Amino acid sequence: MSIQVENNLRNVESKEVFEQKAHYVPCKIEEDGPANVDKYFEPYVLEEDGDLTASFRGYPLDGTKMTLPEGYRAVVITEAKRPLAEDAERKFQVAGGFKDFTYWNWDKKPSKNDNLVKALDWIDISDAIHGD
Amino acid sequence: MVNSLQELQDFIKTKNNYSNFISSSEVPEVCKSEPCMLGVDEAGRGPVLGPMVYGIAYCPVSETKVLQDLGCADSKALTEEKRDNILTKMLTEESSLNNVGWIAEVISPNYISNSMYRRAKHSLNEVSMNSAISLIKRAAESGANITEVYVDTVGPPEKYQAKLQEIFPDYKITVAKKADSIYPIVSAASIVAKVTRDHALKVWQFHEGLEMSHTEFGSGYPGDPLTKKFIRDQIDNVFGYPMLVRFSWSTAELMLQEKAAACTFEEVDDQGSTKKPAKSISSFFKQNSDDGKARKRHKFFDERYLTVSNPFE
């Protein structure tokens, strides 16, 4: 299987498309596609002394802003149509990206013990092991 | 200070409808010196739409005639128009302003869902009791000389009464079913709560961009055909419902299970700690065929839920 990623946004003037807003929600949502984040979620995000709160499907969320580790960037890619054959070449399109995101926990203040924060330890460790 | 139902609506509009807020009268001077009775009642406990409102009213024990003159009687037997009239009188007439004080707490549907969906769940009863207790305290703290408290309850009155008596040892406390039809002061509290809820629904603004008025979504009770239609039709595949809806109501839960994208949160036990996935009995009998073959991953990776994966599979 080979993978080809096309970046049609390479020459896009505005940076916005690569600085989109992203939320990491503590819930598996069986859906892949656009969502009404600006209407159904963001109006309800409250900030008090740097602590964020919000609500998803009635569940209380506690959040914090996170930036990607240095040297990393997030890119969103989409596939228009997955080929039927297993070994056929697959084509992806760059749809945008983000530099920072909001990390949300369900009814629990975000801390350094959260799995995602701990998982990012690996980036430094792997660099120490495998880096130059 | 709110002087008319229009001003009540305008006041509600200035508050965000996904948090709780308080609306209240001034404390009448006479209530600061004379011993007062206080009534507690709620409106909108059952509906799947809109806030629940807790109301209290208080007046001097010696001035209960004012309540009769206002027409405070079994509030369920009063029409919406009658209730609106009584609250208008409470907001404008000298005899009432000088003797009857009131406070309402508007408990948002979002707060109700959030409480019931916490890691350690709070029941609607706890939310209700906490609101009642905080309102009684608030009346006393603002200077009212409370000596007697009458509370309407839906559950068994004995436990509730004991709990309140423990918190307020100096008050004479009476908790009773249908208290609003027995005690005029509870009826007054009930009118404050009910009218506030009705008007909160009338001025509801959807941040979700829906242009819909209360005449279209109905009373909010799950049996109301308009409310049923709203619950059936106004579904967002990812987010479920606008914040007008109490997500924790089974009517809403069941409809989302059927019609919206499936969402799974981490499972917790009743105390709110994370459940370990149960090992099935058969796993104890299974021969471990991987023995010696698969390289065991360091616990560093297990603890961080890190696995090698290919998102393009």
Interface residues (C-beta under 8 A of the other chain):
Chain A: M1 I3 P26 C27 K28 I29 E30 E31 A35 N36 K39 Y40 F41 P43 Y44 L46 S55 F56 R57 G58 Y59 P60 R90 W106 D107 K108 N115 K118 A119 D121 W122
Chain B: Y18 S19 N110 S113 N114 M116 Y117 R118 R119 H207 E208 G209 D236 N237 V238 F239 G240 P242 M243 R246 F247 S248 L256 A261 A262 C263 T264 F265 E266 G272 F300 F301 E303 R304 Y305 L306 F312
